[in-house]
Amino acid sequence: SDLARTDVRLRESLTDPARETADRVALAHELLGPHVRPETLQVVDAAVAGHWSDPMDLHDAFEVLGIWATLDDAVDQGTIAVVEDELFQVREFLAGNRELRNDLSDLGRGTRHDRADLAQDIFAPHVSVWTMRLLRRAVGRTSHGRLLATLRRLEEHAAQVRSRRLVTVAAAAPFTEAQLARLRRIVTARFGGDVTLNVAIDPSL
């Protein structure tokens, strides 16, 4: 996700409709194959094989899929209920601690890695590794004033993955039918089963 966000040329190469699908997939394999698990590479294949109207949509898709992958691992380890509860407890704690909340979400205070490290120093002794992974990501990627909303969305993702019946995706604008079909294929490839997708429109994203 970070690579797709920061490397404009790579992002455009992986979403260039003028390139053959096989070429885009081969490029993804060349760059990521040595560094990720085969299961992750399968998901990347499904993503880059699609046609994206905006190259940044690929980054957004990877971001959501990374969240789901973490939660899916928690399911496999039998800890998804713990993760869901911990996300709620962290959000409640931050809701009552404005100064800390601002420290963790103010983009003018250090780098995103600094803010993620601060979150880890405070919360790591009290939460599971899956919750900490999600919290670091939330802190590192959240703009000022949005941290609680981001944590709530993570709670919702955890609840949905736990039930495996419904997946809700937050987006700044409605998806086209083709984009929905593509995202459904990606999610199905990741979880190995059919899912129902709901799209929550949030123009602030």
N, C-alpha and C positions, 0 to 999 in steps of 0.2 A: 504494500500500500504506500509506504513512504517513498519507495523508489519510483512508483508511478506518479506520485505527486511532485517530486523534486526534479526528476529528469524529463524535461519537456520532449526532447528528441525521442527518448525511449517510449514515452507514452504515446506520442504520435505514430511511431513505428508500429506499435502493438495494436493500434486502432485504425491504421491507414486502410481504407476500403480498396485502394488501388493495388494493394499487395495481396497475393494469394494467401488463403487461410493457412496453408501448409507452411508458408514462409514465416508468418507471424508466430505460429506455434513453434517452429524450429528456433526462432530467435528467443522465445521465452525459455525453451529447453536449454539453449546455449548459455544464457545468462543466469538462470535460476536453478537448473538441474543439479549442479554440484552442491547447492546450499539448502535445498528443501527436501522434505520427505516425498516419496512417490505419490501419496494421497493428495498432498498439497499441489503437486505439479498437475495432477488430473484436473483439479479445480481451476488452476491457471489456464490449462488448455481450453476448458469449456468457456472461460471468460474471453480469452483473446480470439477464439474462433468466431465470436459474435461480431455484429456490426454496431458500433457505438456512434451516435450522432455528435456527441461531444467527448473528446478524449478524456476529460476529467471524470466522466461517468465511470470509466474503468477504475480509476482510483477509488471512487465512492463504493463501487461494488466490492473491491478488494477489502476496503475498510470494514464493511458489514460482514463479509465472509470471514475475516479474521476474528471478529467477535463471536460469530457462530462456531468457529472451529474451537475456540477456547471453551465455550460453553458445552460443546459436544464432547470434549475431552473430560469435562467435569461430570457429564452424564455417564460416560464410560467408567469413571472411577467411583461412581455412586455418591458424588458430593454436590450435585446440582441444587438440591434443596438448601444445602448449607450456603452455597454461593448466592442464591437468590436472597436468603435472609441476611447475609453479610452486606450485600449491596444496599438493602433497605436500611440496615443499621448505620452504615457509613453515611448514607444520604441524610438520615435523621440527625446524626451527629453534626454534620456540616451545616445543616439547616439552622442549628442552634449556635453555631460558631462562625459568625460573619467574618471576623478578622482572618481566621485560618482559611475560610472559603475564598476570600479575596486573594490571599497569598498563593493559593493553588491555581487560581484562574486568571490572575492579572498578567496579561502578556508583557507588560512592562517590567515585571519582576523576574529577572533572570531568564534563562532559556527554558524550553519545555522540558529538557532533561533535568534541569535544576528543580523544577516544580515537581516532576515525577519522583525525583530522589527524596524530596521533602515529604511527599505523600508516603513513600515507602518507609522512611524513618519513623513516621508516626503510626502507620497502620499495619505494617508487615508483622509485628508481633501478635496481632490480634485477628488476622484474617487468613484465609487459605491462599495458596499460590495462585489459584485461578482468579479469585477476587482481586488480588494484588495486581495481577497482569492487566485485568480490565481497568482497574483504578488508575494505574500508571498511564494507560492509553487515554483514558478519559481526561485526566489532568493535562497530559501533553497536547491534546488535540482540541481542547475546549476554549472558546473565547470568553472574555470577562462577562460574568453574569449568567452563564449558561451551564455551569457545572452541575447544579442540581437537576436540571432538565436532562442533561446527558446521562446522569446516573439513573434517573427514572426510566429512560429508554433502555438502559442495560438491564434493569430489573424486569422490564417487559419482555426483553429478549430471553432472559433466563426462564421466565414463566412459560413462554411459548415453546422454547426448546425442550423444556421439561415435559410438556404435554405432547409435543410433536404433532399437533393438529393445525396450528395456525402460526404463520410468521408475518409480522408487521414490519414494513420497511418505511422509514422516514425519508422523505424526499422533498426537495425545494419546489418541484413541479411535477405534475402527473406524468407517469410513464406512458409510452405508446404501447399498443398491444404487442408489438414485436419485442419491445424492451421487457415487458412483463413475461412473455413466453421465454425469452432468453434467461432472465433471472430465475425463473422457475426451473429451467433445465440445469442451471448451475447449482441451485440449492438441492435439487433431486440428486445430482451427481455427488454432492457432498454428503448428504444424509442417507442416500440409498433408498429413498421412499418418496411417495407423493406428498406434497404440502399444499396448503392453501395460503396464498399471498394476499395480504392487505397492505395498501399503501397509505400512509398518513402524510398529508401535505403540510409541510412546515416551511413557509417562505424565508424564515430566518436562517435556514441552513446554508 
